[in-house]
Amino acid sequence: MASSEAVDAVKLKIAQFRYNQVTIKEYMEPGTVVEYIDQQRVICAAVLEAKDERLRLLNENSREVSQKLNRLSHVSGSRIKLSQGRD
């Protein structure tokens, strides 16, 4: 019985993860603040463009990078104005 409950719990977590990915993808707009992990460091970035499963990001080191949606560790509800420049 316990293994059946464990399998059901895993299936539920997978379904929630897939739902969250779809929800995140729908609301991903330029200026959205996100975080991802690169070389064991958390990097903060702003979304410049979202296409399919890939994002073009401007990270905290003023570098443009491309990341897959599933690499994000956090998506903030706040947005920044991209028209302010990169400084």
N, C-alpha and C positions, 0 to 999 in steps of 0.2 A: 504494500500500500504506500509506503513512504517513497519508493522510487517513482511511482505513478504521480504522486503529488509534486515531486521534484521536477519531473518532466513537464507537468502542467505549468509550474512556476517559470521554468525556462521558456516555454512557448509564450507565456504572457509577457515576459520581459522582451523577447524578440519582437512581438507584435507592438509593444509600446515604443521600442526603439525605432521601428519602421514608421510608426505614426509620427513620432517626433521629428524624424528626418523629413517627412513630407511637409509637416507644419513649418519647420524651419525654412525649408526651400521656398515655400509659398511667400513667406514674409521677408526673405532676404532682399534687401534693397541697398543701393549705393549709400554709403555712410554708416551702415550697421557696424557696430563694434563687435569684434569676435576675438577669440583666443585659440591658439593651436600650440601644440608641443613640437619643438624642433631641437634635436640634440639635447634632450633632457632639460630644456628650458621652456617656460611658458612665454609665448610671444603674443603681444597685443597687436591687432591690426584693424583697419577699416576696409570694408568691402568697396571696391571700385566698380566691379562688374560681376554679374552672376549669369552663367550659361550652363545649362544642363546640370551636371554634377560637379562642375568646376567653378571656382571663384578666383577672381583676380583681386589681390589684396595689396594694400599699402601698409607695411608693418612699421613697428616703432623705430626701426633703424632707417626709415625713409627708403626702403627697398620694395619694389613691386615683385610679388611672388604669386604663383598660381598654386592653389591647393584644392584638393577634393573636398567635397562637403562633409564626408565622413571623418575627415582629419580634425575637424573643429572640436575643441574641448568645452567651449562655452560660447553662447550667442547672447549678446546683451539686447535688451529691449530698447536701449537708447541709440540714437544716431548722432553723428557729427556732420557739420556742414563741410562738404568737400570743396566748396567755392572759396574757403578761407586760405587755401594754399597749403604747402607741405611743410612749412616751418613750425 
